[in-house]
Amino acid sequence: MMMLWPRDPDSVKGVKIERAAAARVWRFASPYRAKVAGFLLTVIAQALLGLVPAILFGRIIDDVIPNEDRRLLFVFSVFIVGSAILSAIVSLAERYWSSVIGEGVIYDLRSALFDHVQRLPIAFFTRTQTGTLTNRLNNDVIGAQRALTATLGTVVSNIITLVTTLIAMFVLEWRLTLLALILTPVFVLPYKRIGAIQQAITREGMDHNAQMNSTMTERFNVSGALLVKLFGRQNDEAAEFSDRAAKVRDIGIRSAMFTRGFMVMISLLGAIGTALVYGLGGLFAIQGSIQAGQLAAMGLLVGRIYNPLTGLTNARIDVLTALVSFDRVFEVLDSPSPITDAPDAAVLERPAGRIEFDHVTFRYPLSTETIIPSLETPSSSISDENEAPIIKDLTVTIEPGELVALVGPSGAGKTTITNLVPRLYDVIEGAVRVDGHDVREVTQESLRQAIGVVVQDPHLFHESIAGNLRYAKPDATHEQMEAACRAAQIHDTIAKLPGGYDTVVGERGYRFSGGEKQRLSIARMLLKDPAIVILDEATSHLDSENESLVQAALAEALEGRTALVIAHRLSTITNADKILVLEDGTLVEVGTHNDLLNAEGLYSELYHLLVRDDAPREPAGEHVVNGAAATDAEVAPSVVSPHG
């Protein structure tokens, strides 16, 4: 029996149905009040119809058979058949209302969760397990839905059944009814402890299921599957998954056996109570104090007392376990989103692309500010970053149309700066402004519509090429997509595909090379037509042929737009209108390539170090790069590190 007990006995102490939680659940179901009323009416009708066969069966034994009344027998038989037909119709109506309410609640909960989650800050997603989060939108939502249909219907049905049955039994024979009620306390007293235990087991089972689902989600995407194969870890992964699946299996067995054990105990008590009624009722019948039909009817009705009592006892268990699902759903819905539109947020109209960093100081949110504990791996420990600022008192202005390069060693804060412009994070001090507007005072939609980002590993959805392109502009015509792809140097590649623009790109675009994905992402950005372009590691891992094509596409993308460039090739950086040199989150140098070389500071040091170590061993002078003349400086590797 120890296997039936929760592993942490303390977890069931003090468990109770919170009124606030129950009220919130009801508020969530309030749009379905009329449907709930229809559902409850069908449940009540079903409970009342269940009395008809037992009562009429007793009348047949006592009145019809002794008197050989065939006409009354026919009437009672018609009533019994009619009640069965009507009960079947009511049952269908009950199922209809139950489905409408249940599926509607699932829809509302999932929609609310999805909408809320996608609005949470990026920091939330960097620490949250995808599989565990997905589990909340599936299993937990379904568990919450059951509380409003199966549990609610069961409670009402059992109450109505119990009341009507007791009334009928008291009318038939009050002494046997009191005898049947002797065992009632045995049904009621243990329910609180049992419900708490079942709730603890349910929560533990949900946690194990979430961990197992998270493992599947991470290993079954293309990147995860490729990593497993390349490192030859299939056996290790199978063993780890087997361990997690075993925990799900074990908790499932414990839950099933605990529930069945309780039901067996209740059924045994019900059988004892029924035996007492038959025993004493038989004596009364022998003595002639009751008729045989009364005893038969009481025998049928007594089961309608114990079954509802069992159901009502289980109802509290069901409610407690259902509230676990609601708690887990509400835990996500209640997680705060610090990056929201201000009530009076303005729309950024006709952006020119002027960017200002005004004494900006920033640190990444701590784990306590972004993580829902139950969405982490319990065995993992996520330590907070250093609370020291990542960006320190940054002040710089970028004029519309300027090409600005961000340079500095790894961890200097380059990528962090680019994340502040589209407001993926909020600054701690100071302000980031676009066209004179603090980014916190404009709508996020209009701000991000003005910004296009091309990263080192662009994400493509498992959809057609056209579907991925239209993500930037849903109403884009085929001609507009083709024009963007021509500008991005990718149209000819698409045209050679059997499906053309209807070709499905595969999971994360794995049907395409890195350079092709880059050019598709550039085409998507061109279709968006932003005023500001951010290039983060756009060509760092490409071969020379793909790099030249991407460079040509980027030249089109940067034309007439404000650009922030990270780790681009030196030919772009050296031609930048302005270079920002960062070290340890501080802006240490600002200027053009020549100015910074002459200043002999950090930029000059990094530049000469890389030229000395990595430049091709050829005579100084000009070299041909992408069909054009370039200096040694242009063919030297980037002065910035791959991460920032």
C-alpha positions in Angstrom: 0.0 0.0 0.0 2.9 2.3 0.4 3.2 2.6 -3.4 -0.2 4.3 -3.3 1.0 7.1 -1.0 2.5 10.3 -2.4 6.3 10.5 -2.1 6.0 13.7 0.0 3.4 13.2 2.7 3.7 16.8 3.7 2.5 17.9 0.2 -1.0 16.9 1.1 -1.2 18.9 4.4 -3.5 21.8 4.4 -4.9 21.1 1.0 -8.3 22.7 0.5 -10.6 24.1 -2.2 -9.8 27.8 -2.3 -12.9 29.9 -2.8 -11.0 32.5 -4.8 -9.7 29.8 -7.2 -13.2 28.3 -7.6 -14.7 31.8 -8.2 -12.0 32.4 -10.8 -12.8 29.2 -12.5 -16.5 30.1 -12.6 -15.7 33.5 -14.0 -13.8 31.8 -16.8 -16.9 29.8 -17.6 -19.2 32.7 -17.3 -19.6 33.1 -21.1 -21.3 29.7 -21.1 -23.8 30.4 -18.3 -26.8 29.7 -20.6 -25.3 26.5 -21.9 -24.4 25.4 -18.3 -28.0 26.0 -17.3 -29.2 23.8 -20.2 -26.6 21.2 -19.2 -27.8 21.2 -15.6 -31.4 20.8 -16.6 -30.6 17.7 -18.6 -28.7 16.3 -15.7 -31.7 16.9 -13.4 -34.1 15.3 -15.8 -31.8 12.3 -16.2 -31.7 11.8 -12.4 -35.5 12.0 -12.1 -36.1 9.6 -15.0 -33.8 7.1 -13.2 -36.5 6.7 -10.5 -39.2 5.5 -12.8 -38.2 1.8 -13.4 -37.6 1.0 -9.7 -40.9 2.5 -8.6 -42.9 0.9 -11.4 -41.2 -2.4 -10.8 -42.4 -2.4 -7.2 -46.0 -1.5 -8.3 -45.9 -4.4 -10.8 -45.0 -6.9 -8.0 -47.6 -5.5 -5.5 -50.5 -4.4 -7.7 -50.3 -5.9 -11.2 -49.3 -9.5 -10.5 -51.6 -10.3 -7.5 -54.6 -8.7 -9.4 -53.6 -10.0 -12.8 -54.3 -6.5 -14.2 -53.1 -6.8 -17.8 -54.2 -3.3 -18.7 -52.1 -1.8 -15.8 -49.2 -4.0 -16.7 -49.3 -2.6 -20.3 -49.5 1.0 -19.0 -46.5 0.5 -16.7 -44.6 -1.2 -19.4 -45.2 1.7 -21.8 -44.1 4.1 -19.1 -40.9 2.1 -18.5 -40.1 2.0 -22.2 -41.0 5.7 -22.6 -38.8 6.7 -19.7 -35.9 4.7 -21.3 -36.4 6.4 -24.7 -36.7 9.8 -23.0 -33.7 9.1 -20.9 -31.7 8.3 -24.1 -32.8 11.6 -25.7 -31.9 13.6 -22.5 -28.5 11.8 -22.4 -27.7 12.9 -25.9 -28.7 16.5 -25.0 -26.6 16.3 -21.9 -23.6 15.1 -24.0 -24.2 17.9 -26.5 -24.1 20.6 -23.8 -21.2 19.0 -22.1 -19.2 19.0 -25.4 -20.1 22.6 -26.2 -19.0 23.8 -22.8 -15.9 21.6 -22.5 -14.6 22.3 -26.0 -15.4 26.0 -25.6 -13.4 26.2 -22.4 -10.5 24.3 -24.0 -10.6 26.9 -26.8 -10.7 29.9 -24.4 -8.0 28.6 -22.1 -5.6 27.6 -25.0 -6.2 30.9 -26.8 -5.6 32.9 -23.6 -2.5 30.9 -22.8 -1.0 31.2 -26.3 -1.7 34.9 -26.5 -0.2 35.6 -23.1 2.8 33.4 -23.6 3.8 34.9 -26.9 3.7 38.4 -25.3 6.1 37.4 -22.5 9.7 38.8 -22.8 12.5 36.9 -24.6 14.1 36.3 -21.2 11.2 34.0 -20.4 11.8 31.8 -23.4 15.6 31.6 -22.8 15.0 29.7 -19.5 11.7 27.9 -20.1 11.5 24.3 -21.4 9.4 24.3 -24.6 8.0 20.8 -24.0 6.8 21.7 -20.4 5.2 24.9 -21.7 3.5 23.0 -24.5 2.2 20.5 -21.9 0.4 23.4 -20.2 -1.5 24.1 -23.4 -2.5 20.5 -23.8 -2.8 18.2 -20.8 -3.4 20.8 -18.1 -6.1 22.6 -20.2 -7.9 19.3 -20.8 -7.7 18.6 -17.1 -9.2 22.0 -16.3 -12.0 21.5 -18.8 -13.1 18.2 -17.2 -13.8 20.1 -14.0 -16.5 22.2 -15.7 -18.2 19.3 -17.5 -17.7 15.8 -16.1 -17.2 16.9 -12.5 -19.9 19.6 -12.5 -22.4 17.2 -14.1 -21.5 14.4 -11.7 -22.0 16.6 -8.6 -25.4 17.9 -9.7 -26.6 14.5 -10.9 -25.5 12.8 -7.7 -27.1 15.5 -5.5 -30.4 15.3 -7.4 -30.3 11.5 -7.5 -29.6 11.3 -3.8 -32.3 13.7 -2.7 -35.0 12.3 -5.0 -34.1 8.7 -4.1 -34.2 9.4 -0.3 -37.6 11.0 -0.7 -38.9 8.0 -2.6 -37.4 5.6 -0.1 -38.8 7.4 2.9 -42.2 7.3 1.2 -41.9 3.5 0.6 -40.4 2.4 3.9 -38.8 4.9 6.4 -37.2 2.2 8.7 -35.2 0.6 5.9 -34.2 4.1 4.7 -32.8 5.0 8.1 -30.9 1.6 8.1 -29.4 2.4 4.7 -28.2 5.7 6.0 -26.3 4.2 9.0 -23.1 3.7 6.9 -23.3 7.3 5.4 -20.6 8.7 7.8 -18.1 6.1 6.5 -18.5 7.6 3.0 -18.0 11.1 4.1 -15.4 11.2 6.8 -12.3 10.0 4.8 -12.9 12.1 1.7 -10.7 15.1 2.8 -7.6 13.1 3.4 -8.1 11.0 0.3 -8.7 14.0 -1.9 -5.5 15.6 -0.7 -3.5 12.5 -1.4 -5.0 12.1 -4.9 -4.3 15.8 -5.6 -0.6 15.3 -4.6 -0.3 12.2 -6.8 -1.9 14.1 -9.7 0.4 17.0 -9.4 3.4 14.7 -9.3 2.1 12.9 -12.4 1.7 16.1 -14.3 5.3 17.1 -13.5 6.7 13.8 -14.7 4.6 14.0 -17.9 5.8 17.6 -18.5 9.5 16.4 -18.2 8.9 13.5 -20.6 7.2 15.8 -23.1 9.9 18.3 -22.9 12.5 15.6 -23.7 10.6 14.5 -26.8 10.1 18.1 -28.0 13.8 18.9 -27.7 15.1 15.7 -29.3 12.5 15.4 -32.1 13.2 18.7 -33.8 15.8 18.7 -36.5 18.6 20.4 -34.5 18.1 18.1 -31.5 18.0 14.9 -33.6 21.1 16.0 -35.6 23.0 16.7 -32.4 22.1 13.3 -30.9 23.2 11.5 -34.1 26.5 13.4 -34.5 27.5 12.7 -30.9 26.3 9.1 -31.1 24.2 9.5 -28.0 21.1 7.5 -29.1 21.6 4.8 -26.4 22.1 7.4 -23.7 19.1 9.4 -24.8 17.0 6.2 -24.9 18.1 5.3 -21.4 17.3 8.8 -20.1 13.9 8.9 -21.8 13.2 5.4 -20.5 13.9 6.7 -17.0 11.5 9.6 -17.4 8.8 7.4 -19.0 9.2 4.9 -16.1 8.4 7.7 -13.6 5.3 8.5 -15.7 4.4 4.8 -15.7 4.9 4.4 -11.9 2.9 7.4 -11.0 0.2 6.2 -13.3 0.0 2.9 -11.6 0.0 4.5 -8.1 -2.8 6.8 -9.2 -4.9 4.0 -10.7 -4.4 1.7 -7.8 -5.2 4.4 -5.2 -8.4 5.3 -7.0 -9.4 1.7 -7.5 -8.6 0.8 -3.9 -10.8 3.6 -2.7 -13.6 2.5 -5.0 -13.3 -1.1 -3.9 -13.6 0.1 -0.2 -16.7 2.2 -1.0 -18.3 -0.6 -3.1 -17.7 -3.0 -0.3 -19.4 -0.7 2.2 -22.3 -0.2 -0.3 -22.7 -4.0 -0.6 -22.8 -4.3 3.2 -25.5 -1.6 3.4 -27.5 -3.2 0.6 -27.3 -6.6 2.4 -28.6 -5.0 5.6 -31.5 -3.6 3.8 -32.3 -6.9 2.1 -31.9 -8.8 5.4 -34.1 -6.6 7.6 -36.5 -5.9 4.7 -36.8 -9.7 4.2 -37.8 -10.1 7.9 -40.3 -7.3 7.6 -41.8 -9.0 4.5 -42.0 -12.3 6.2 -43.8 -10.7 9.2 -46.1 -9.0 6.7 -45.2 -5.4 7.7 -44.1 -4.6 4.1 -45.0 -5.9 0.7 -42.7 -7.8 -1.5 -42.9 -5.1 -4.1 -41.8 -2.5 -1.6 -38.8 -4.6 -0.7 -37.9 -5.1 -4.4 -38.2 -1.3 -5.0 -36.1 -0.5 -2.0 -33.5 -3.0 -3.1 -33.2 -1.2 -6.4 -33.3 2.3 -4.9 -30.7 1.6 -2.1 -28.0 1.4 -4.8 -29.1 4.9 -5.9 -28.0 6.1 -2.4 -24.6 4.6 -2.2 -23.6 5.3 -5.8 -24.3 9.0 -5.5 -22.5 9.1 -2.1 -19.5 7.5 -3.7 -19.7 9.9 -6.6 -20.0 12.9 -4.2 -17.0 11.7 -2.3 -15.1 11.3 -5.5 -16.3 14.7 -6.6 -14.2 16.5 -4.1 -11.2 14.4 -5.2 -12.0 15.2 -8.8 -12.4 18.9 -7.9 -9.1 19.0 -6.0 -7.2 17.2 -8.8 -8.9 19.4 -11.4 -7.8 22.5 -9.5 -4.2 21.3 -9.9 -4.7 21.8 -13.7 -6.3 25.1 -13.1 -3.5 26.2 -10.8 -0.9 25.3 -13.5 -2.9 27.1 -16.2 -3.4 30.2 -14.0 0.3 30.1 -13.0 1.2 30.8 -16.6 -1.6 33.3 -17.1 -0.6 35.2 -14.0 3.1 35.4 -14.9 3.8 39.1 -15.4 4.9 40.5 -18.7 7.2 43.5 -17.9 7.3 44.6 -21.6 3.8 45.9 -22.4 2.4 48.9 -24.3 1.8 51.9 -22.2 -1.9 52.9 -21.9 -1.2 56.0 -24.0 1.3 54.4 -26.4 1.6 56.2 -29.7 1.9 54.6 -33.1 5.3 55.1 -34.7 4.3 56.5 -38.1 6.5 57.0 -41.2 9.7 56.2 -39.3 12.9 57.8 -40.6 15.3 55.6 -38.6 17.0 58.0 -36.2 18.2 56.0 -33.1 19.4 57.6 -29.8 20.9 55.9 -26.8 20.6 58.3 -24.0 22.7 57.3 -20.9 21.5 53.7 -21.3 22.3 51.2 -18.6 21.0 47.7 -18.8 21.3 44.3 -17.1 19.5 41.1 -18.0 16.5 40.1 -15.9 17.3 37.7 -13.1 15.9 34.2 -13.1 13.5 35.1 -10.3 12.0 37.8 -12.6 11.4 35.6 -15.6 11.0 32.0 -14.6 8.0 30.0 -13.5 9.7 27.4 -11.3 7.5 24.5 -12.5 8.5 25.2 -16.1 12.2 24.4 -15.4 13.9 21.0 -15.2 13.6 20.3 -11.4 17.1 18.7 -11.4 18.7 21.8 -13.0 19.9 24.8 -11.2 19.9 28.1 -13.1 22.2 30.6 -11.5 21.5 34.2 -11.8 23.8 36.3 -13.9 26.0 38.9 -12.3 23.7 41.7 -11.3 26.3 44.2 -12.6 25.1 46.1 -15.7 25.8 44.6 -19.2 25.6 48.1 -20.8 26.9 51.1 -18.9 25.9 54.7 -19.5 25.7 54.4 -23.3 25.1 57.6 -25.1 25.2 57.8 -28.9 23.1 59.1 -31.8 22.6 57.3 -35.1 21.2 59.5 -37.9 18.7 58.2 -40.5 20.5 56.3 -43.3 23.7 55.8 -41.4 25.6 52.5 -41.4 26.9 51.9 -37.9 29.2 49.0 -37.1 29.4 47.5 -33.5 32.9 46.3 -32.7 34.3 44.7 -29.6 35.5 41.5 -27.9 33.1 38.7 -27.0 30.7 39.7 -24.2 31.2 43.4 -24.9 27.4 43.9 -25.3 27.0 44.3 -29.1 24.0 42.0 -29.5 22.5 43.3 -26.3 22.5 46.8 -27.8 20.7 45.6 -30.9 18.1 43.9 -28.7 17.3 47.1 -27.0 16.2 48.9 -30.2 13.2 46.7 -31.0 12.5 46.6 -27.2 13.1 42.9 -26.7 14.3 44.1 -23.3 13.8 47.3 -21.4 16.6 49.5 -20.2 17.3 49.9 -16.4 18.3 53.5 -16.7 18.2 56.1 -19.5 16.2 55.7 -22.7 16.4 54.3 -26.2 14.6 56.6 -28.8 13.5 56.0 -32.3 12.8 59.2 -34.2 12.7 61.1 -30.9 10.2 58.7 -29.3 11.1 56.6 -26.3 10.6 53.0 -27.4 8.5 52.5 -24.2 6.1 55.1 -25.3 5.2 53.7 -28.7 3.3 50.5 -29.5 5.5 47.4 -29.9 3.8 46.5 -33.1 4.6 49.8 -34.8 8.1 49.8 -33.4 9.0 46.4 -34.6 7.3 47.0 -38.0 10.0 49.7 -38.5 12.8 47.3 -37.8 14.2 44.4 -39.8 16.6 41.9 -38.4 18.9 39.4 -40.1 20.7 37.0 -37.8 23.4 34.3 -38.3 20.9 31.4 -38.2 17.6 32.7 -39.4 14.5 30.8 -38.4 12.1 29.5 -41.1 8.8 27.9 -40.3 7.8 24.5 -41.6 5.7 26.0 -44.3 6.1 27.0 -48.0 8.5 29.6 -49.1 5.6 31.9 -49.9 4.2 31.3 -46.4 7.6 32.3 -44.8 7.9 35.4 -46.9 4.3 36.5 -46.2 5.1 36.3 -42.5 6.6 39.8 -43.0 3.7 41.0 -45.1 0.6 38.8 -45.1 -1.0 40.6 -48.1 2.1 40.5 -50.3 1.4 39.6 -53.9 3.4 37.1 -55.9 5.0 39.9 -57.8 6.1 41.6 -54.6 7.6 38.4 -53.3 9.4 37.8 -56.5 10.8 41.3 -56.5 12.1 40.9 -53.0 13.7 37.6 -53.8 15.4 39.0 -56.9 16.8 41.7 -54.8 18.0 39.1 -52.2 19.7 37.0 -55.0 17.4 34.0 -54.2 14.8 34.0 -56.9 16.7 31.9 -59.4 17.2 29.2 -56.8 13.5 29.2 -56.0 12.5 29.1 -59.7 14.5 25.9 -60.2 12.5 24.1 -57.5 9.6 21.9 -58.7 7.2 23.6 -56.4 8.6 27.1 -56.9 7.3 29.5 -54.2 5.0 26.7 -52.9 7.9 24.5 -51.9 7.9 23.6 -48.2 11.2 24.6 -46.6 11.2 21.8 -44.0 11.8 22.0 -40.3 13.6 25.2 -39.6 14.4 25.5 -43.3 16.7 22.4 -43.3 16.0 21.8 -47.0 18.1 24.9 -47.8 21.7 25.7 -47.3 22.9 28.4 -44.8 23.4 30.9 -47.6 20.0 30.2 -49.1 18.3 30.6 -45.7 20.1 33.9 -45.2 18.9 35.2 -48.6 15.4 34.1 -47.9 15.5 35.9 -44.5 16.8 39.0 -46.3 14.0 38.7 -48.9 11.5 38.5 -46.0 13.0 41.6 -44.5 12.9 43.5 -47.8 9.3 42.6 -48.1 8.7 44.1 -44.7 10.5 47.3 -45.9 11.8 48.6 -42.6 13.5 51.9 -41.9 16.0 50.3 -39.6 18.1 47.1 -40.3 20.0 45.1 -37.8 22.6 42.6 -39.0 23.8 40.2 -36.3 26.4 37.7 -37.5 24.8 37.7 -41.0 27.7 36.1 -42.9 30.1 34.7 -40.3 29.6 31.0 -41.2 29.1 31.2 -45.0 31.4 29.9 -47.7 32.8 32.4 -50.2 30.2 31.8 -52.9 27.3 32.2 -50.6 28.9 35.1 -48.8 29.2 37.0 -52.1 25.5 36.4 -52.9 24.5 37.4 -49.4 26.7 40.5 -49.6 25.0 41.5 -52.8 21.6 41.0 -51.2 22.6 43.0 -48.1 23.8 45.9 -50.3 20.2 46.1 -51.5 18.8 45.7 -48.0 21.0 48.5 -46.5 20.3 51.0 -49.3 18.7 54.1 -47.8 18.1 52.5 -44.4 19.6 53.0 -41.0 21.8 50.0 -40.2 23.3 48.5 -37.1 25.9 45.8 -38.1 27.5 43.2 -35.9 30.5 41.0 -37.1 30.0 41.8 -40.7 33.0 41.5 -43.1 35.5 44.2 -42.8 34.7 45.7 -46.2 31.4 46.7 -44.7 32.8 47.8 -41.3 35.6 49.8 -42.8 33.1 51.7 -45.0 30.7 52.3 -42.1 29.7 55.9 -41.4 30.4 55.3 -37.8 32.0 52.5 -35.7 31.1 52.0 -32.1 33.9 50.2 -30.1 32.6 48.4 -27.0 34.5 46.9 -24.1 32.9 45.3 -21.1 29.6 47.1 -21.8 31.2 50.5 -22.1 31.5 52.6 -25.3 35.2 53.3 -25.5 35.7 54.6 -29.0 33.5 56.2 -31.7 34.6 57.2 -35.2 35.4 56.1 -38.8 37.7 53.3 -39.6 40.7 55.6 -40.4 40.1 57.8 -37.4 40.0 54.8 -35.1 43.2 53.3 -36.6 45.0 56.6 -36.2 43.8 56.8 -32.6 45.7 53.6 -31.8 43.1 52.4 -29.3 41.2 49.2 -28.8 40.0 49.1 -32.4 43.5 49.5 -33.8 44.8 46.9 -31.4 42.1 44.3 -32.5 42.5 45.2 -36.1 46.3 44.8 -36.2 46.2 41.7 -34.1 43.8 40.0 -36.6 45.6 41.2 -39.7 48.9 39.9 -38.3 47.5 36.5 -37.3 44.9 35.8 -40.0 45.5 37.9 -43.1 46.5 36.0 -46.3 50.2 35.8 -46.8 50.3 37.8 -50.0 52.1 41.0 -51.0 50.5 44.1 -49.8 48.3 45.9 -52.3 44.9 45.2 -53.9 43.2 41.9 -54.1 40.0 40.9 -56.0 37.1 40.4 -53.6 33.7 39.5 -55.1 34.8 40.9 -58.5 36.0 44.2 -57.1 39.3 45.7 -55.9 39.9 45.6 -52.1 42.7 46.5 -49.8 44.4 44.2 -47.2 42.1 45.7 -44.6 39.0 44.6 -46.5 40.1 41.0 -46.9 41.3 40.6 -43.3 39.0 38.8 -41.0 36.4 40.7 -38.9 37.7 42.5 -35.9 34.7 41.4 -33.9 34.2 38.1 -32.2 31.4 35.7 -33.1 29.4 36.6 -30.0 28.5 39.9 -28.5 
